[in-house]
Amino acid sequence: MAQAQEKKDIWSADLYGEKVAPFVATSTETILAWLDPKPTDEILDIGSGEGPLTARIAPHVKRIVGIDGSPNMIEHFKNSYPHIESRVVDCRLLDQESDLITGGFDKVFSNAALHWILRDPETRSNTIKGCFEALKPGGLLINESGALGNVAEVHSAIISGLVTQGIPVEKAREASPWWFPSHQAMKGLVEGAGFNWVKGEVQLRQTTLTENEKGGVEGWIRLFGEPFLELLPTTEARDAAVKHAVDVLESVGRQQHDGSFTVNYIRLRFVAQKPE
Ligand SMILES: C[S@@+](CC[C@H](N)C(=O)[O-])C[C@H]1O[C@@H](n2cnc3c(N)ncnc32)[C@H](O)[C@@H]1O
């Protein structure tokens, strides 16, 4: 049976939703249109985070359950939305969650989370198998996550920052917490679990970062890049790596007209169906 290695909880609801990346839960028009919530729907939201998107969907459906691997995020979820079901689940081993994989959901939904959850090749198929088993026959899996090349400039700059602090490039690469698959690789994984691929698309979404004190590109790197920075033993070394990455990115993402900072997000969206 597959096992998942324990991971540190890097998620801070206060930093994530308020300071660094409020756009994650709000830049969602297309995937919400693809979700097409119905009053009869029972939905499982995997990697729901602190729940702002789950809460937007909730009034339009019969039931929605938010699950997330981060105790910090779920604590925040429960405080903000006590009327919506939520709980801590490491979705890498979703196929071992016996009370969720009962074939009772009409839809499994996920936004901006599968590239984290599917990072480890050993447990990738456990997650997708869990989605399959959670669904009724004919049920839909609807996802948006990072595609091949997502945030490539920031990803590269962080690796470069680690290398300047003496980390071998292979080790820096290996520390990446993400799996950004091509359209074809995701389709293969999903079909391999028994789903029929309904539709998929890859889209460049240039995204303006926040400007506040804990945000910007530095805030982004410190929050989402934490698994990389953990390789460095001292605060000084981390600060130097972050500074290097920010300096490298300065001429890449800074807008000339208003000074705002843009990151090239590349999104992979798909809908897949469990056969009737
Ligand atoms: C960028 S946030 C997206 C949250 C939310 N879906 C939204 O759209 O705002 C990614 C979420 O994936 C969760 N996550 C990462 N690895 C996970 C795992 N193995 N199991 C469950 N959730 C995980 C994180 O805890 C985090 O809340």
The ligand as an ORCA input file, in Angstrom:
! r2SCAN-3c Opt
* xyz 0 1
  C      -3.196     27.493     -3.381
  S      -4.181     26.711     -2.142
  C      -5.780     26.638     -2.934
  C      -6.935     26.689     -1.958
  C      -8.329     26.815     -2.551
  N      -8.692     25.661     -3.356
  C      -8.504     28.102     -3.335
  O      -8.844     28.026     -4.524
  O      -8.292     29.178     -2.761
  C      -3.607     25.030     -2.206
  C      -4.158     24.164     -1.099
  O      -3.735     22.809     -1.330
  C      -3.584     22.211     -0.065
  N      -2.796     20.981     -0.148
  C      -1.486     20.854     -0.478
  N      -1.109     19.561     -0.371
  C      -2.207     18.867      0.029
  C      -2.472     17.492      0.309
  N      -1.511     16.568      0.211
  N      -3.720     17.135      0.672
  C      -4.691     18.056      0.783
  N      -4.518     19.365      0.540
  C      -3.296     19.773      0.163
  C      -2.913     23.284      0.763
  O      -3.014     23.013      2.139
  C      -3.639     24.533      0.297
  O      -4.709     24.852      1.147
*
